[in-house]
Amino acid sequence: MSLSHPDEVRSGSSEPRLRLDGWGTPLMLLAVWLGLILATGLYRADFLSHQTILAVTFTMAIVGVMAIGQGLVAISGGFIDLSQPAVLVLSSLVTVRLAEAGLPTPLVILGAILTGMAAGLVNALIIVLAKLNPVIVTLATNFIGLATLFLVFQLAQVPIGTDLHALGRALFLGLPAIWWPMAVMILIVGFLIPRTRYGRRIIAVGGNRTAARARGISLQATRIAVFTAAGGFVGVAAVLFSASSGPFNPGSANTLQLNIIAAVILAGISLSGGRGSFWMLFLSVGFLSTLPTSLVFFGLSSDAQSIFQGIILVVAVSIDGFRARRTPS
């Protein structure tokens, strides 16, 4: 069952109001995912193989961790963070350079996370201090970041023989080792957001800024903390990405953005803020990570796959708008 979050924080209430959304949305998404698997399996029996599972779970690992950060931005009322591709590549490049320098793996991972957090902090400070639209700011920083990265390097790869390189190719219980951190983080964040004081403050700011401000919650401090934390999750994703992807270039993360945004919306996390389920990311990320592999088995070209991904994003946004209209004011 999906967790639910307050649709709105009413002034005078001591805590955000929680309600149970029920099983409808997760069951519908699960049915669509299973239907996709069944249809592809009937068309091509070799789709139902361990190799397909590996391909899907590798994609889930990267998209899932980045979707957590995107979900934090959305549920806090920040709409979306469009700088994630640039931050992912930047943090991945830092991971490679630190690994090449021979630093211990924990320090390499810490360096990638701090890089992502620093990028998120830059976004937040521009948004808060200049009072600019988060979408415009993150779109601009993404363009600037990617353009700069294209000037800095053409290809990068985690050194072969390092612990990170081994991690990217290791299996645990039959699944990629990099899949498990994503699963653990979704479980932890999904548990903490509606149950901790800080998590409820994020929901409150997204649900009703005026009421949150009246309760003494600093909107500026919350926004800075959310964007910084979201950047940290991108830093974690960069470690998993660089460990498993092989050689990458500044444009390698561009194709991930649509799936990440669609996954957040399909999980019920509202772009207008204040409600959504992080646990639902398991289903939405799983479905969207299966779709490209399924389309390959149907023989569709990469251009056709992009069309399908665009359609799904439009459908996801429409669903989010429908949910918003049904939400009582």
JOWOSUL-V101994 format. One record per helix or strand of 3 or more residues. SS is the DSSP state (A for helix, B for strand). FROM is the first residue (numbers start at 1). TO is the last residue. If there is no record, write none. Layout:
BEGIN
ss->SS from->FROM to->TO
ss->SS from->FROM to->TO
END
This chain:
BEGIN
ss->A from->24 to->43
ss->A from->45 to->47
ss->A from->50 to->75
ss->A from->84 to->100
ss->A from->105 to->130
ss->A from->134 to->152
ss->A from->163 to->167
ss->A from->177 to->193
ss->A from->197 to->207
ss->A from->209 to->214
ss->A from->219 to->245
ss->A from->256 to->266
ss->A from->281 to->297
ss->A from->302 to->326
END
